[in-house]
């Protein structure tokens, strides 16, 4: 594979490709691996972390201390990771909920996405991942990780890449700017969209004949609702851990990423188009097997 293609941004959408994308980042680490995790039950991922530790890779995990129905499991997960030799830290802000999901191997590549490391997200959800070698994103995630590890009340520097949408500090402003800039179309996947200001902005855009389409929980081709996506004018996209809700925009540590690579955006546009057409992407029986698996938010 040519060096240029190896270094290009790469979007992962297919359910069957997600685990390989995550394992590729972990297995490729040579010196250091930073992981921001909300939920994790996947044995192959845990095994890959153990193998990285056996290679003398420094592995640090930043975890949420609170997740609905998961308090006990989070403590057990942290203890298990520490028993393997990883360094684990629970985000300590008493108010802001931790919901960011990303990996950084060495100084790059980085993997940013919407999915949890669970059977449901590896098996049946609508979710999005981006692998990138962008140095600005890598350095921005490194700064964010260190800030949240040591001093979660600190302010991020202005140097953090504008490709990173970071909440709560700047998520609302960045996404509002993105949506306000739409001239032709706004296509959204978000089953939780309920923020009054965002809904008003979308209504204003519709009044100006911007093509605004929002796909909800029952319009995902049989996939279970989880990840969120915004595509503006067919040229720029954004996805990550945040939703278009007041809580997500204003009160949570969230991380999303701006995608402008033409090939990546085209892939996301095609995915949206397929979902909007009503075509099934997954056997409903497979999705049904995961419906009762609670706690994947």
Secondary structure as UniProt FT lines:
FT   HELIX           3..7
FT   STRAND          10..12
FT   HELIX           15..28
FT   STRAND          32..37
FT   HELIX           43..54
FT   TURN            55..56
FT   STRAND          58..63
FT   TURN            68..69
FT   HELIX           71..84
FT   STRAND          87..90
FT   STRAND          97..98
FT   STRAND          102..105
FT   TURN            106..107
FT   STRAND          110..113
FT   HELIX           119..123
FT   STRAND          129..132
FT   HELIX           135..150
FT   TURN            152..153
FT   TURN            158..159
FT   TURN            162..163
FT   STRAND          164..167
FT   TURN            168..170
FT   HELIX           171..180
FT   STRAND          185..189
FT   TURN            191..192
FT   HELIX           196..207
FT   TURN            208..209
FT   STRAND          211..215
FT   TURN            217..218
FT   TURN            221..222
FT   STRAND          228..232
FT   TURN            233..235
FT   STRAND          236..240
FT   HELIX           246..250
FT   STRAND          252..259
FT   HELIX           262..277
FT   HELIX           284..288
FT   TURN            289..292
//
